[in-house]
Amino acid sequence: MLKGKSVIVTGSTSGIGLGIARAFAAQGCNVMLNGFGDAVQIEKLRAGLAAEHKVTVLYSSADMARPLEVAAMVDQVARRFGSVDVLVNNAGIQHVAPVEEFPVEKWDQILAINLSSAFHAIRTALPGMKSRNWGRIINVASAHGLVASPFKSAYVTAKHGIVGLTKTVALETAEQGITCNAICPGYVHTPLVDAQIDGQAKAHGIPREQVIRDVLLAQQPNKKFTTVEELGALAVFLASDAAATITGTALPVDGGWTAH
């Protein structure tokens, strides 16, 4: 039973992170939301989630590119709830450019947010998890943590790094009731992706359906988006007692993309 557990989900004011946060709240978990966005909308989201599931929902505006802010957020949850039981490292950004043209500041920012933030959150949460002999760490990687695509050097590097970090943490905590796993989604249907579809359709003068099938989902054999609900359900399972011996894995949720 996960009821009453405390969960941090970074990058959870929209998209995948929000889907995962909703799934844990529905299980009766207290949740810390994190991310950027309109303050009024975020408060509406926080209050609505708390009221719907009768749990405590907090919000932190911690910048995942700043190690001290990441650690402070984890400490805040530990003080408020007495523990950090489940840590979901989801925050991420993207930039697309050839390697020789890739902006150095974008490279640094992507590695800081997509990879280093997970390290800083994990190192801060682990002592408490070890003291209780229980903890779940779930890193949202990507199919790009397992395979590469051109023009995404920083993102692919960071996501491969997340998979490596996942394995290392799993080995270090294997005898302490703690698991660490990575979820590796392909393309996920989020508002951000919806905007990409519209942009591509307009740029290429082709229907949305063709953009989805032949552009975005070209690598996904099932030609279907993964949903945030599916990822939320998987995260909840990985946190459950049923998954107590699943650790150090990188689980593709990609419609067969990485089976190529």
Sequence and secondary structure as in RCSB ss.txt:
>XXXX:A:sequence
MLKGKSVIVTGSTSGIGLGIARAFAAQGCNVMLNGFGDAVQIEKLRAGLAAEHKVTVLYSSADMARPLEVAAMVD
QVARRFGSVDVLVNNAGIQHVAPVEEFPVEKWDQILAINLSSAFHAIRTALPGMKSRNWGRIINVASAHGLVASP
FKSAYVTAKHGIVGLTKTVALETAEQGITCNAICPGYVHTPLVDAQIDGQAKAHGIPREQVIRDVLLAQQPNKKF
TTVEELGALAVFLASDAAATITGTALPVDGGWTAH
>XXXX:A:secstr
  TT EEEESS SSHHHHHHHHHHHHTT EEEEE  S HHHHHHHHHHHHHHHTS EEEE   TT HHHHHHHHH
HHHHHHS   EEEE       B GGG  HHHHHHHHIIIIIHHHHHHHHHHHHHHHHT EEEEEE  GGGTS  T
TBHHHHHHHHHHHHHHHHHHHHTTTTTEEEEEEEE SB  HHHHHHHHHHHHHHT  HHHIIIIIITTT TT   
B HHHHHHHHHHHHSGGGTT  S EEEESTTGGG 
